[in-house]
Amino acid sequence: MKTKQNTLLSKFSYVKHKNYKYVLTADVKVKLHRDWVFKFNLIANGSVRAIIHNDILTILKGYAWDGCTGAPDFEGTLLGSLLHDVLFQFGALNLWTFDEANEIFYIQLKQEKFKLAWVYYRAVCSFGRLFYGKDVVYKESLIPNEYRSSV
C-alpha cells in the first residue's frame, strides 16, 4: 500500500442527524493526493452532493452519512467514514476503485492515530463490496459558478 496523506483543507464540522448518524454543517474539502485528472459534480437524489476536481474532494454542506457501518464510531473514525461513504456512494461512476476508496479510509484513520485502523480497514476490504457503487448516481462536468474559483 502506498504511503500517501489526506490533507484537510477546510474545517470538518457536523451534527447528529435523526435519519442518518451525522450531517455536515459546512462544506468539507480534502486533498487526497492522487494522480486523478478530472472535474465533476457528483449527483445523488437530484442534488449535487460533492465535487471532485483532480484530487480535491469537496463534500457539500448537508451531506448525511452513517459513520462506520456495523462498527462503533469514534472521533478518530468520523472524517475517514465520511470520505469512505462518499467514495463508496459514487463508486459506480468508475472514477476510482474499490481498493482506492478503502486505502483513503485507512490512511485517514492512521492520520487520526486511531488504534484500530487496521481492523476497520480489513473489515471494509472484506465486507465493503456489498455496498460499493450500489447507489444510482450521476456526474456532470460543469462546476457551479460559486465553486469555480475555489476548486
KOLNU-561691 format. One line per field, with one value per atom (N, C-alpha, C, O): residue in three letters; residue number from 1; x, y, z; atom name. Coordinates in steps of 0.05 Angstrom, whole numbers, plus 5000, padded with zeros to 4 digits. Last residue first. Example, Ala and Ser with C-alpha at 12.3 -4.5 7.8 and 13.67 -1.06 7.14 Angstrom:
BEGIN
rest: (Ser, Ser, Ser, Ser, Ala, Ala, Ala, Ala)
nr: (2, 2, 2, 2, 1, 1, 1, 1)
px: (5257, 5273, 5258, 5268, 5264, 5246, 5264, 5285)
py: (4955, 4979, 5001, 5023, 4886, 4910, 4934, 4934)
pz: (5142, 5143, 5157, 5161, 5156, 5156, 5156, 5169)
atom: (N, CA, C, O, N, CA, C, O)
***
This chain:
BEGIN
rest: (Val, Val, Val, Val, Ser, Ser, Ser, Ser, Ser, Ser, Ser, Ser, Arg, Arg, Arg, Arg, Tyr, Tyr, Tyr, Tyr, Glu, Glu, Glu, Glu, Asn, Asn, Asn, Asn, Pro, Pro, Pro, Pro, Ile, Ile, Ile, Ile, Leu, Leu, Leu, Leu, Ser, Ser, Ser, Ser, Glu, Glu, Glu, Glu, Lys, Lys, Lys, Lys, Tyr, Tyr, Tyr, Tyr, Val, Val, Val, Val, Val, Val, Val, Val, Asp, Asp, Asp, Asp, Lys, Lys, Lys, Lys, Gly, Gly, Gly, Gly, Tyr, Tyr, Tyr, Tyr, Phe, Phe, Phe, Phe, Leu, Leu, Leu, Leu, Arg, Arg, Arg, Arg, Gly, Gly, Gly, Gly, Phe, Phe, Phe, Phe, Ser, Ser, Ser, Ser, Cys, Cys, Cys, Cys, Val, Val, Val, Val, Ala, Ala, Ala, Ala, Arg, Arg, Arg, Arg, Tyr, Tyr, Tyr, Tyr, Tyr, Tyr, Tyr, Tyr, Val, Val, Val, Val, Trp, Trp, Trp, Trp, Ala, Ala, Ala, Ala, Leu, Leu, Leu, Leu, Lys, Lys, Lys, Lys, Phe, Phe, Phe, Phe, Lys, Lys, Lys, Lys, Glu, Glu, Glu, Glu, Gln, Gln, Gln, Gln, Lys, Lys, Lys, Lys, Leu, Leu, Leu, Leu, Gln, Gln, Gln, Gln, Ile, Ile, Ile, Ile, Tyr, Tyr, Tyr, Tyr, Phe, Phe, Phe, Phe, Ile, Ile, Ile, Ile, Glu, Glu, Glu, Glu, Asn, Asn, Asn, Asn, Ala, Ala, Ala, Ala, Glu, Glu, Glu, Glu, Asp, Asp, Asp, Asp, Phe, Phe, Phe, Phe, Thr, Thr, Thr, Thr, Trp, Trp, Trp, Trp, Leu, Leu, Leu, Leu, Asn, Asn, Asn, Asn, Leu, Leu, Leu, Leu, Ala, Ala, Ala, Ala, Gly, Gly, Gly, Gly, Phe, Phe, Phe, Phe, Gln, Gln, Gln, Gln, Phe, Phe, Phe, Phe, Leu, Leu, Leu, Leu, Val, Val, Val, Val, Asp, Asp, Asp, Asp, His, His, His, His, Leu, Leu, Leu, Leu, Leu, Leu, Leu, Leu, Ser, Ser, Ser, Ser, Gly, Gly, Gly, Gly, Leu, Leu, Leu, Leu, Leu, Leu, Leu, Leu, Thr, Thr, Thr, Thr, Gly, Gly, Gly, Gly, Glu, Glu, Glu, Glu, Phe, Phe, Phe, Phe, Asp, Asp, Asp, Asp, Pro, Pro, Pro, Pro, Ala, Ala, Ala, Ala, Gly, Gly, Gly, Gly, Thr, Thr, Thr, Thr, Cys, Cys, Cys, Cys, Gly, Gly, Gly, Gly, Asp, Asp, Asp, Asp, Trp, Trp, Trp, Trp, Ala, Ala, Ala, Ala, Tyr, Tyr, Tyr, Tyr, Gly, Gly, Gly, Gly, Lys, Lys, Lys, Lys, Leu, Leu, Leu, Leu, Ile, Ile, Ile, Ile, Thr, Thr, Thr, Thr, Leu, Leu, Leu, Leu, Ile, Ile, Ile, Ile, Asp, Asp, Asp, Asp, Asn, Asn, Asn, Asn, His, His, His, His, Ile, Ile, Ile, Ile, Ile, Ile, Ile, Ile, Ala, Ala, Ala, Ala, Arg, Arg, Arg, Arg, Val, Val, Val, Val, Ser, Ser, Ser, Ser, Gly, Gly, Gly, Gly, Asn, Asn, Asn, Asn, Ala, Ala, Ala, Ala, Ile, Ile, Ile, Ile, Leu, Leu, Leu, Leu, Asn, Asn, Asn, Asn, Phe, Phe, Phe, Phe, Lys, Lys, Lys, Lys, Phe, Phe, Phe, Phe, Val, Val, Val, Val, Trp, Trp, Trp, Trp, Asp, Asp, Asp, Asp, Arg, Arg, Arg, Arg, His, His, His, His, Leu, Leu, Leu, Leu, Lys, Lys, Lys, Lys, Val, Val, Val, Val, Lys, Lys, Lys, Lys, Val, Val, Val, Val, Asp, Asp, Asp, Asp, Ala, Ala, Ala, Ala, Thr, Thr, Thr, Thr, Leu, Leu, Leu, Leu, Val, Val, Val, Val, Tyr, Tyr, Tyr, Tyr, Lys, Lys, Lys, Lys, Tyr, Tyr, Tyr, Tyr, Asn, Asn, Asn, Asn, Lys, Lys, Lys, Lys, His, His, His, His, Lys, Lys, Lys, Lys, Val, Val, Val, Val, Tyr, Tyr, Tyr, Tyr, Ser, Ser, Ser, Ser, Phe, Phe, Phe, Phe, Lys, Lys, Lys, Lys, Ser, Ser, Ser, Ser, Leu, Leu, Leu, Leu, Leu, Leu, Leu, Leu, Thr, Thr, Thr, Thr, Asn, Asn, Asn, Asn, Gln, Gln, Gln, Gln, Lys, Lys, Lys, Lys, Thr, Thr, Thr, Thr, Lys, Lys, Lys, Lys, Met, Met, Met, Met)
nr: (151, 151, 151, 151, 150, 150, 150, 150, 149, 149, 149, 149, 148, 148, 148, 148, 147, 147, 147, 147, 146, 146, 146, 146, 145, 145, 145, 145, 144, 144, 144, 144, 143, 143, 143, 143, 142, 142, 142, 142, 141, 141, 141, 141, 140, 140, 140, 140, 139, 139, 139, 139, 138, 138, 138, 138, 137, 137, 137, 137, 136, 136, 136, 136, 135, 135, 135, 135, 134, 134, 134, 134, 133, 133, 133, 133, 132, 132, 132, 132, 131, 131, 131, 131, 130, 130, 130, 130, 129, 129, 129, 129, 128, 128, 128, 128, 127, 127, 127, 127, 126, 126, 126, 126, 125, 125, 125, 125, 124, 124, 124, 124, 123, 123, 123, 123, 122, 122, 122, 122, 121, 121, 121, 121, 120, 120, 120, 120, 119, 119, 119, 119, 118, 118, 118, 118, 117, 117, 117, 117, 116, 116, 116, 116, 115, 115, 115, 115, 114, 114, 114, 114, 113, 113, 113, 113, 112, 112, 112, 112, 111, 111, 111, 111, 110, 110, 110, 110, 109, 109, 109, 109, 108, 108, 108, 108, 107, 107, 107, 107, 106, 106, 106, 106, 105, 105, 105, 105, 104, 104, 104, 104, 103, 103, 103, 103, 102, 102, 102, 102, 101, 101, 101, 101, 100, 100, 100, 100, 99, 99, 99, 99, 98, 98, 98, 98, 97, 97, 97, 97, 96, 96, 96, 96, 95, 95, 95, 95, 94, 94, 94, 94, 93, 93, 93, 93, 92, 92, 92, 92, 91, 91, 91, 91, 90, 90, 90, 90, 89, 89, 89, 89, 88, 88, 88, 88, 87, 87, 87, 87, 86, 86, 86, 86, 85, 85, 85, 85, 84, 84, 84, 84, 83, 83, 83, 83, 82, 82, 82, 82, 81, 81, 81, 81, 80, 80, 80, 80, 79, 79, 79, 79, 78, 78, 78, 78, 77, 77, 77, 77, 76, 76, 76, 76, 75, 75, 75, 75, 74, 74, 74, 74, 73, 73, 73, 73, 72, 72, 72, 72, 71, 71, 71, 71, 70, 70, 70, 70, 69, 69, 69, 69, 68, 68, 68, 68, 67, 67, 67, 67, 66, 66, 66, 66, 65, 65, 65, 65, 64, 64, 64, 64, 63, 63, 63, 63, 62, 62, 62, 62, 61, 61, 61, 61, 60, 60, 60, 60, 59, 59, 59, 59, 58, 58, 58, 58, 57, 57, 57, 57, 56, 56, 56, 56, 55, 55, 55, 55, 54, 54, 54, 54, 53, 53, 53, 53, 52, 52, 52, 52, 51, 51, 51, 51, 50, 50, 50, 50, 49, 49, 49, 49, 48, 48, 48, 48, 47, 47, 47, 47, 46, 46, 46, 46, 45, 45, 45, 45, 44, 44, 44, 44, 43, 43, 43, 43, 42, 42, 42, 42, 41, 41, 41, 41, 40, 40, 40, 40, 39, 39, 39, 39, 38, 38, 38, 38, 37, 37, 37, 37, 36, 36, 36, 36, 35, 35, 35, 35, 34, 34, 34, 34, 33, 33, 33, 33, 32, 32, 32, 32, 31, 31, 31, 31, 30, 30, 30, 30, 29, 29, 29, 29, 28, 28, 28, 28, 27, 27, 27, 27, 26, 26, 26, 26, 25, 25, 25, 25, 24, 24, 24, 24, 23, 23, 23, 23, 22, 22, 22, 22, 21, 21, 21, 21, 20, 20, 20, 20, 19, 19, 19, 19, 18, 18, 18, 18, 17, 17, 17, 17, 16, 16, 16, 16, 15, 15, 15, 15, 14, 14, 14, 14, 13, 13, 13, 13, 12, 12, 12, 12, 11, 11, 11, 11, 10, 10, 10, 10, 9, 9, 9, 9, 8, 8, 8, 8, 7, 7, 7, 7, 6, 6, 6, 6, 5, 5, 5, 5, 4, 4, 4, 4, 3, 3, 3, 3, 2, 2, 2, 2, 1, 1, 1, 1)
px: (4754, 4761, 4784, 4793, 4742, 4751, 4759, 4770, 4723, 4748, 4759, 4783, 4675, 4695, 4722, 4743, 4633, 4656, 4679, 4700, 4594, 4605, 4629, 4643, 4580, 4595, 4608, 4631, 4588, 4572, 4590, 4612, 4618, 4622, 4604, 4606, 4604, 4601, 4603, 4592, 4602, 4628, 4627, 4647, 4568, 4567, 4593, 4604, 4544, 4565, 4560, 4548, 4501, 4508, 4532, 4539, 4474, 4486, 4494, 4494, 4447, 4442, 4452, 4439, 4492, 4473, 4470, 4489, 4533, 4505, 4485, 4462, 4588, 4577, 4548, 4540, 4592, 4607, 4592, 4585, 4567, 4557, 4569, 4557, 4593, 4564, 4552, 4528, 4646, 4635, 4605, 4592, 4659, 4652, 4639, 4624, 4680, 4651, 4641, 4617, 4737, 4723, 4693, 4682, 4750, 4760, 4744, 4739, 4727, 4716, 4726, 4711, 4759, 4730, 4719, 4702, 4810, 4805, 4775, 4766, 4800, 4808, 4802, 4790, 4791, 4769, 4775, 4757, 4842, 4819, 4795, 4782, 4876, 4879, 4855, 4847, 4856, 4855, 4857, 4841, 4852, 4841, 4839, 4822, 4873, 4888, 4877, 4892, 4881, 4860, 4873, 4883, 4908, 4920, 4900, 4902, 4891, 4877, 4888, 4879, 4921, 4928, 4915, 4926, 4893, 4920, 4929, 4941, 4845, 4845, 4873, 4876, 4865, 4854, 4853, 4858, 4883, 4902, 4891, 4906, 4833, 4854, 4875, 4883, 4807, 4795, 4817, 4819, 4842, 4838, 4826, 4834, 4835, 4861, 4859, 4872, 4781, 4789, 4816, 4820, 4786, 4768, 4775, 4776, 4822, 4830, 4812, 4822, 4790, 4815, 4824, 4833, 4750, 4743, 4767, 4766, 4775, 4770, 4761, 4764, 4745, 4766, 4758, 4735, 4706, 4727, 4750, 4772, 4659, 4685, 4707, 4724, 4610, 4619, 4646, 4655, 4601, 4591, 4600, 4598, 4619, 4636, 4627, 4644, 4591, 4596, 4615, 4625, 4591, 4566, 4569, 4552, 4646, 4630, 4604, 4596, 4661, 4674, 4659, 4658, 4627, 4624, 4637, 4625, 4647, 4619, 4615, 4601, 4700, 4694, 4665, 4660, 4693, 4707, 4699, 4693, 4667, 4654, 4667, 4652, 4705, 4680, 4665, 4651, 4745, 4750, 4725, 4723, 4718, 4726, 4732, 4724, 4709, 4688, 4695, 4680, 4748, 4737, 4718, 4712, 4762, 4783, 4773, 4789, 4716, 4725, 4745, 4745, 4682, 4698, 4706, 4704, 4630, 4643, 4659, 4650, 4629, 4626, 4641, 4663, 4602, 4623, 4619, 4606, 4564, 4569, 4591, 4597, 4593, 4571, 4580, 4600, 4614, 4625, 4603, 4595, 4567, 4591, 4602, 4600, 4527, 4521, 4545, 4543, 4513, 4525, 4521, 4514, 4495, 4490, 4502, 4501, 4509, 4514, 4511, 4522, 4507, 4482, 4485, 4466, 4559, 4542, 4516, 4504, 4594, 4578, 4562, 4553, 4660, 4635, 4617, 4625, 4709, 4694, 4667, 4652, 4771, 4743, 4730, 4739, 4823, 4810, 4780, 4766, 4848, 4849, 4838, 4843, 4805, 4830, 4830, 4813, 4752, 4768, 4797, 4811, 4688, 4715, 4730, 4721, 4638, 4652, 4680, 4694, 4574, 4603, 4614, 4601, 4520, 4528, 4558, 4567, 4471, 4500, 4507, 4501, 4410, 4425, 4455, 4464, 4382, 4376, 4391, 4387, 4404, 4377, 4372, 4358, 4469, 4452, 4426, 4425, 4527, 4498, 4485, 4488, 4584, 4574, 4545, 4541, 4616, 4597, 4587, 4583, 4685, 4657, 4642, 4652, 4744, 4729, 4699, 4688, 4808, 4781, 4767, 4777, 4857, 4855, 4826, 4821, 4893, 4868, 4868, 4876, 4934, 4940, 4915, 4916, 4923, 4921, 4929, 4931, 4913, 4940, 4940, 4954, 4866, 4871, 4898, 4905, 4845, 4863, 4872, 4883, 4780, 4802, 4819, 4808, 4730, 4748, 4773, 4786, 4664, 4690, 4706, 4696, 4615, 4629, 4656, 4668, 4579, 4594, 4608, 4611, 4554, 4544, 4559, 4552, 4536, 4555, 4542, 4520, 4508, 4504, 4524, 4529, 4500, 4513, 4506, 4498, 4468, 4481, 4490, 4489, 4403, 4430, 4443, 4429, 4358, 4355, 4381, 4382, 4377, 4357, 4354, 4349, 4446, 4423, 4403, 4411, 4495, 4480, 4455, 4444, 4537, 4519, 4506, 4506, 4602, 4579, 4561, 4570, 4661, 4640, 4615, 4606, 4724, 4706, 4686, 4692, 4751, 4742, 4723, 4707, 4796, 4775, 4768, 4777, 4831, 4835, 4814, 4815, 4866, 4841, 4846, 4863, 4898, 4902, 4875, 4863, 4923, 4900, 4904, 4912, 4983, 4968, 4943, 4943, 5010, 5002, 4986, 4977, 5044, 5041, 5035, 5053, 5012, 5028, 5023, 5002, 5017, 5000, 5018, 5037)
py: (5511, 5483, 5481, 5459, 5565, 5552, 5523, 5510, 5586, 5596, 5581, 5583, 5555, 5556, 5566, 5555, 5555, 5538, 5540, 5529, 5587, 5594, 5577, 5584, 5562, 5587, 5592, 5601, 5490, 5514, 5539, 5537, 5456, 5465, 5490, 5508, 5402, 5430, 5436, 5422, 5348, 5361, 5391, 5405, 5304, 5324, 5340, 5344, 5240, 5260, 5280, 5273, 5203, 5215, 5233, 5240, 5142, 5168, 5178, 5162, 5095, 5107, 5136, 5153, 5055, 5077, 5085, 5083, 5017, 5008, 5030, 5025, 5024, 5030, 5022, 5019, 4977, 4994, 4998, 4979, 4940, 4968, 4985, 5005, 4892, 4892, 4919, 4921, 4905, 4901, 4899, 4903, 4907, 4932, 4927, 4944, 4865, 4867, 4890, 4892, 4868, 4842, 4844, 4828, 4921, 4905, 4879, 4870, 4935, 4947, 4932, 4929, 4904, 4900, 4911, 4898, 4925, 4897, 4892, 4877, 4976, 4973, 4945, 4942, 4962, 4974, 4972, 4968, 4941, 4924, 4935, 4921, 4986, 4962, 4943, 4932, 5022, 5028, 5003, 5000, 5023, 5000, 5004, 4992, 5073, 5048, 5023, 5004, 5130, 5111, 5083, 5072, 5174, 5158, 5139, 5133, 5200, 5207, 5192, 5195, 5173, 5201, 5211, 5227, 5124, 5125, 5154, 5159, 5142, 5131, 5131, 5137, 5157, 5177, 5167, 5182, 5107, 5129, 5150, 5160, 5081, 5071, 5093, 5097, 5112, 5108, 5101, 5112, 5103, 5130, 5130, 5146, 5047, 5058, 5086, 5093, 5045, 5033, 5043, 5048, 5071, 5081, 5071, 5085, 5036, 5064, 5076, 5090, 4989, 4989, 5018, 5022, 5007, 4997, 4999, 5008, 5064, 5036, 5031, 5048, 5120, 5109, 5080, 5072, 5127, 5148, 5139, 5148, 5096, 5086, 5108, 5107, 5105, 5123, 5115, 5125, 5074, 5064, 5081, 5073, 5104, 5083, 5073, 5066, 5140, 5147, 5127, 5133, 5114, 5122, 5127, 5119, 5108, 5085, 5092, 5079, 5162, 5146, 5121, 5112, 5175, 5189, 5172, 5169, 5139, 5139, 5152, 5141, 5156, 5129, 5127, 5115, 5206, 5203, 5176, 5175, 5191, 5209, 5206, 5203, 5159, 5146, 5164, 5154, 5197, 5174, 5161, 5154, 5229, 5240, 5218, 5220, 5190, 5204, 5216, 5213, 5164, 5150, 5167, 5159, 5191, 5186, 5171, 5166, 5190, 5216, 5211, 5225, 5131, 5145, 5171, 5174, 5083, 5107, 5119, 5118, 5011, 5036, 5059, 5056, 4981, 4984, 5010, 5028, 4982, 4957, 4958, 4937, 5036, 5017, 4991, 4979, 5092, 5066, 5045, 5037, 5141, 5134, 5107, 5100, 5154, 5137, 5128, 5108, 5221, 5194, 5180, 5192, 5277, 5260, 5232, 5222, 5342, 5314, 5298, 5305, 5394, 5380, 5350, 5335, 5419, 5423, 5408, 5410, 5374, 5397, 5396, 5375, 5359, 5347, 5370, 5385, 5359, 5377, 5364, 5359, 5333, 5325, 5345, 5349, 5336, 5351, 5344, 5349, 5316, 5300, 5315, 5308, 5340, 5326, 5310, 5293, 5352, 5366, 5356, 5363, 5335, 5324, 5339, 5339, 5351, 5360, 5347, 5349, 5328, 5332, 5341, 5338, 5331, 5324, 5329, 5334, 5361, 5358, 5353, 5370, 5322, 5345, 5339, 5316, 5276, 5301, 5325, 5347, 5234, 5243, 5271, 5287, 5257, 5236, 5248, 5270, 5275, 5280, 5255, 5233, 5311, 5284, 5287, 5301, 5346, 5348, 5319, 5305, 5337, 5330, 5339, 5340, 5331, 5352, 5345, 5348, 5298, 5301, 5322, 5330, 5262, 5286, 5286, 5277, 5235, 5237, 5263, 5284, 5215, 5225, 5226, 5220, 5241, 5220, 5232, 5256, 5271, 5265, 5240, 5221, 5291, 5262, 5253, 5230, 5344, 5337, 5308, 5302, 5363, 5346, 5340, 5333, 5402, 5399, 5384, 5391, 5409, 5397, 5393, 5381, 5458, 5443, 5433, 5446, 5447, 5465, 5446, 5422, 5409, 5436, 5456, 5480, 5343, 5365, 5391, 5396, 5296, 5313, 5336, 5347, 5227, 5254, 5269, 5257, 5182, 5188, 5217, 5230, 5195, 5184, 5189, 5199, 5216, 5193, 5179, 5155, 5256, 5237, 5213, 5191, 5270, 5272, 5250, 5228, 5312, 5287, 5291, 5313, 5353, 5349, 5322, 5310, 5378, 5361, 5362, 5371, 5400, 5404, 5390, 5390, 5413, 5390, 5393, 5390, 5466, 5456, 5433, 5433, 5447, 5463, 5452, 5430, 5411, 5438, 5457, 5481, 5356, 5370, 5400, 5413, 5311, 5337, 5351, 5358, 5246, 5262, 5289, 5289, 5217, 5230, 5243, 5249, 5153, 5179, 5191, 5176, 5100, 5117, 5145, 5160, 5043, 5068, 5085, 5084, 4976, 5000, 5025, 5027)
pz: (4873, 4868, 4849, 4843, 4875, 4900, 4896, 4914, 4829, 4838, 4862, 4868, 4822, 4801, 4811, 4803, 4858, 4864, 4844, 4848, 4838, 4865, 4872, 4891, 4789, 4789, 4816, 4818, 4789, 4794, 4797, 4807, 4736, 4764, 4768, 4752, 4695, 4700, 4730, 4746, 4685, 4684, 4687, 4683, 4728, 4707, 4708, 4729, 4746, 4746, 4724, 4703, 4789, 4764, 4768, 4790, 4817, 4819, 4791, 4772, 4855, 4829, 4831, 4844, 4894, 4892, 4862, 4847, 4895, 4892, 4888, 4879, 4905, 4878, 4874, 4851, 4957, 4938, 4912, 4898, 4990, 4989, 4967, 4959, 4987, 4989, 4985, 4978, 4991, 4964, 4964, 4944, 5046, 5031, 5004, 4995, 5074, 5071, 5054, 5048, 5070, 5070, 5063, 5049, 5072, 5050, 5047, 5025, 5120, 5095, 5071, 5051, 5155, 5154, 5128, 5115, 5147, 5139, 5137, 5119, 5171, 5143, 5133, 5111, 5224, 5209, 5179, 5163, 5235, 5239, 5222, 5208, 5227, 5211, 5212, 5192, 5267, 5238, 5221, 5202, 5321, 5308, 5278, 5264, 5337, 5343, 5329, 5325, 5301, 5310, 5313, 5293, 5282, 5303, 5316, 5340, 5239, 5264, 5288, 5310, 5202, 5207, 5233, 5247, 5202, 5212, 5219, 5239, 5178, 5205, 5217, 5241, 5127, 5145, 5174, 5192, 5107, 5111, 5130, 5148, 5104, 5122, 5128, 5151, 5064, 5090, 5111, 5132, 5021, 5031, 5059, 5076, 5015, 5022, 5034, 5054, 4998, 5023, 5033, 5057, 4948, 4969, 4996, 5016, 4922, 4928, 4949, 4967, 4918, 4934, 4941, 4963, 4883, 4910, 4928, 4951, 4846, 4850, 4879, 4897, 4812, 4829, 4834, 4827, 4775, 4776, 4793, 4790, 4768, 4760, 4758, 4740, 4787, 4766, 4755, 4734, 4831, 4805, 4782, 4759, 4875, 4864, 4836, 4820, 4906, 4878, 4864, 4842, 4955, 4943, 4913, 4897, 4965, 4960, 4946, 4928, 4973, 4952, 4945, 4922, 5016, 4991, 4968, 4947, 5055, 5047, 5020, 5003, 5061, 5051, 5041, 5020, 5083, 5057, 5045, 5021, 5131, 5112, 5085, 5065, 5156, 5148, 5128, 5111, 5165, 5148, 5138, 5115, 5202, 5176, 5156, 5133, 5244, 5231, 5204, 5185, 5275, 5251, 5234, 5212, 5320, 5301, 5276, 5258, 5351, 5339, 5317, 5297, 5330, 5349, 5335, 5311, 5322, 5314, 5337, 5360, 5316, 5332, 5320, 5308, 5256, 5276, 5292, 5282, 5217, 5230, 5251, 5262, 5184, 5183, 5197, 5190, 5211, 5205, 5207, 5229, 5188, 5203, 5193, 5170, 5152, 5175, 5191, 5206, 5128, 5126, 5153, 5173, 5088, 5112, 5107, 5085, 5070, 5064, 5090, 5110, 5086, 5085, 5078, 5080, 5045, 5070, 5065, 5044, 5002, 5008, 5033, 5042, 4996, 5004, 5014, 5033, 4950, 4966, 4971, 4952, 4938, 4941, 4960, 4982, 4894, 4915, 4916, 4896, 4850, 4875, 4899, 4922, 4804, 4806, 4832, 4836, 4838, 4819, 4823, 4842, 4855, 4854, 4831, 4808, 4899, 4875, 4877, 4897, 4922, 4925, 4898, 4877, 4911, 4939, 4944, 4966, 4875, 4877, 4906, 4923, 4870, 4880, 4879, 4882, 4857, 4843, 4852, 4842, 4885, 4892, 4880, 4893, 4871, 4881, 4890, 4900, 4835, 4839, 4849, 4838, 4833, 4839, 4849, 4869, 4782, 4804, 4808, 4788, 4764, 4762, 4786, 4809, 4732, 4746, 4742, 4720, 4733, 4724, 4741, 4762, 4746, 4730, 4718, 4696, 4801, 4786, 4771, 4781, 4834, 4807, 4789, 4765, 4900, 4880, 4853, 4850, 4948, 4938, 4920, 4925, 4968, 4972, 4961, 4964, 5005, 4983, 4988, 5009, 5021, 5028, 5002, 4982, 5050, 5027, 5036, 5056, 5067, 5075, 5050, 5030, 5083, 5063, 5075, 5091, 5145, 5127, 5106, 5110, 5172, 5176, 5159, 5159, 5153, 5152, 5156, 5145, 5197, 5174, 5176, 5197, 5221, 5221, 5195, 5175, 5217, 5243, 5244, 5265, 5189, 5187, 5214, 5232, 5216, 5198, 5192, 5191, 5252, 5260, 5242, 5252, 5266, 5248, 5255, 5264, 5297, 5297, 5279, 5278, 5256, 5278, 5276, 5254, 5238, 5233, 5259, 5280, 5205, 5225, 5218, 5195, 5190, 5190, 5212, 5235, 5151, 5177, 5173, 5154, 5098, 5110, 5137, 5144, 5079, 5071, 5082, 5077, 5100, 5105, 5099, 5111, 5061, 5074, 5076, 5055, 5067, 5060, 5075, 5098, 5043, 5064, 5052, 5028, 5028, 5020, 5043, 5061, 5014, 5036, 5026, 5018, 4983, 4981, 5006, 5018, 5000, 5000, 5000, 5016)
atom: (N, CA, C, O, N, CA, C, O, N, CA, C, O, N, CA, C, O, N, CA, C, O, N, CA, C, O, N, CA, C, O, N, CA, C, O, N, CA, C, O, N, CA, C, O, N, CA, C, O, N, CA, C, O, N, CA, C, O, N, CA, C, O, N, CA, C, O, N, CA, C, O, N, CA, C, O, N, CA, C, O, N, CA, C, O, N, CA, C, O, N, CA, C, O, N, CA, C, O, N, CA, C, O, N, CA, C, O, N, CA, C, O, N, CA, C, O, N, CA, C, O, N, CA, C, O, N, CA, C, O, N, CA, C, O, N, CA, C, O, N, CA, C, O, N, CA, C, O, N, CA, C, O, N, CA, C, O, N, CA, C, O, N, CA, C, O, N, CA, C, O, N, CA, C, O, N, CA, C, O, N, CA, C, O, N, CA, C, O, N, CA, C, O, N, CA, C, O, N, CA, C, O, N, CA, C, O, N, CA, C, O, N, CA, C, O, N, CA, C, O, N, CA, C, O, N, CA, C, O, N, CA, C, O, N, CA, C, O, N, CA, C, O, N, CA, C, O, N, CA, C, O, N, CA, C, O, N, CA, C, O, N, CA, C, O, N, CA, C, O, N, CA, C, O, N, CA, C, O, N, CA, C, O, N, CA, C, O, N, CA, C, O, N, CA, C, O, N, CA, C, O, N, CA, C, O, N, CA, C, O, N, CA, C, O, N, CA, C, O, N, CA, C, O, N, CA, C, O, N, CA, C, O, N, CA, C, O, N, CA, C, O, N, CA, C, O, N, CA, C, O, N, CA, C, O, N, CA, C, O, N, CA, C, O, N, CA, C, O, N, CA, C, O, N, CA, C, O, N, CA, C, O, N, CA, C, O, N, CA, C, O, N, CA, C, O, N, CA, C, O, N, CA, C, O, N, CA, C, O, N, CA, C, O, N, CA, C, O, N, CA, C, O, N, CA, C, O, N, CA, C, O, N, CA, C, O, N, CA, C, O, N, CA, C, O, N, CA, C, O, N, CA, C, O, N, CA, C, O, N, CA, C, O, N, CA, C, O, N, CA, C, O, N, CA, C, O, N, CA, C, O, N, CA, C, O, N, CA, C, O, N, CA, C, O, N, CA, C, O, N, CA, C, O, N, CA, C, O, N, CA, C, O, N, CA, C, O, N, CA, C, O, N, CA, C, O, N, CA, C, O, N, CA, C, O, N, CA, C, O, N, CA, C, O, N, CA, C, O, N, CA, C, O, N, CA, C, O, N, CA, C, O, N, CA, C, O, N, CA, C, O, N, CA, C, O, N, CA, C, O, N, CA, C, O, N, CA, C, O, N, CA, C, O, N, CA, C, O, N, CA, C, O, N, CA, C, O, N, CA, C, O, N, CA, C, O, N, CA, C, O, N, CA, C, O, N, CA, C, O, N, CA, C, O, N, CA, C, O, N, CA, C, O, N, CA, C, O, N, CA, C, O, N, CA, C, O, N, CA, C, O, N, CA, C, O, N, CA, C, O, N, CA, C, O, N, CA, C, O)
***
